[in-house]
Amino acid sequence: MATQVQTPVYLSSERRSPSLLRYALLADVAVEAVTGVALLIAAGPIAAFSGFDAAWMPVSGIVVLLYAAFIFYVANEKPIDSRKALLVAFLNIDGAIVSALIVMGVIAVPLTQAGWWTMFIAVDVFALLGVAQVVGWWRGRSRLVV
C-alpha cells in the first residue's frame, strides 16, 4: 500500500511576510520622515527653492512628522488595522489629487520652476504609495483586523 503525501496549499498572501501593505506603509514612513525633517531643518532653502512661504515650513514639518509617527504605528500593528491602513492609502491618493491640481494650476500656488517639478514628483510619489497600499490591503484583507 502506497503512502500518500499531502503538501499544504497556500494562498500567495499567506506566504508573504511582511506583507506588501506593511512594506508600502513603511516606505511611506520613510518618505514622510525625511520630508518632515527636511522641512524643519531647511525651511528657508526649501521655501526659496519651491516658492512656498517659509513661515509655514516648520509647522508643515511637525505635522508631517506626526503623520509619519501615525503611519509607523499602523505599519507595526499585528495584524494591521484595515481601517487605519485604508485611511493612510486614501490620504496618499488625496495628496496625489491635490498635488495634481496644484501642478495643473487649478489651485493657485506661486511656485518656482523647481517647485513645480517638486509638486509633479509629489503627485507620482503619493499615487505610487497610495496604490501600493490599496493593492497590499486588497491582497491581505483576510489577515487584517476589520
Helices and strands as residue ranges (DSSP letters): H 12-15, H 20-41, H 43-50, G 54-56, H 57-75, H 82-104, H 113-140, G 141-143
